Amino acid sequence: MRQLKLFTAVSTGLVGLSCLAALAATGTTKTMRNRMVLIPAGEYLTGSSAEEVAELKKRYGKRDMYKDYPFDREVPKKKKRLKAFYIDPYEVTNEEYYRFTKQTGYALPRHWTGGRYEGSKGDHPVTYVSQSDAIEYAKWAGKRLPTEDEWEKAARSTDGRVFPWGNRFDPFKAALADSDLKLIIGALCGVNSANSAGVAPGDVSPYGVHDMAGNVREWTASEIPGSPPMAVLKGGAWVDLSVNARAAHRESAPKNARSHIIGFRCAKDADD
């Protein structure tokens, strides 16, 4: 299994000119919806077709970032049946994680200073959290992490679409490295904070779940045997190309890894 590759590639001149202009667009506080989204029981299509994988290999297979990625593992596109469950409509934010640490005394993310996150970043996804950190937060909230299959169904619904919005990449939909600059400028202005949750209004699944293509990669409860123990990550981050934004794409990282491009959201059994 290919391990997580982290990188930060920014154009400092462009960012310097654009950060002030972005404050009004991405620095405002959003009212985060607390309700969870019900994903109904039933079948969904997981994976990729042979034709889709052939095109991916042709386009990305010779790039250093993807030459070792096992695209063939995504074949075939097949049906799976899942029980009904709930999932958070947004990634867990700094403000939400801060409340957890205040009530429990749990360790803060390492980039927070003065006992909390940067003042204007309350509605940004919490990052620099390991899978274990995410699990502890979820327990505190009366929830859990979604499995890989649950996450994928919430992102692509039942029709096997490639991205949450459809089958073609749209640079104006999600916060990714090859997206329109306005969708990632918040992260470029402060690489430890990603973008405000929900800043990309087009990155929404048919169920109403936001930011499943871009913004930050997300921990799942699914694990991969080995040494060190690995966990499955789903979704693309603001530093990733659109190939990572596909619902079928899968990354892995050591369960204790912490990164500026990894966050999480929670899930819950529907019969709880």
Protein Blocks (a to p, Z undefined) as FASTA:
>chain_A
ZZddddddddfklmmmmmmmmmmmmmpccdddfbdcdddeddddedjdfklmmmmmmmmm
mpmklmmpcfklmpccdddddddddddfbdcdfklmmmmmmmnopacdfkbghhiacfkl
mmgccehiafklmmmmmmmnopacddfklmmmmmnomnopablnbmbdcfklbccfkbcf
klmmmmmmomknopaehkammlccfkopahklgopacddfbdceddddddddedjdfkbc
fklmpmkbccdddfkbccfkbccdddddfkZZ
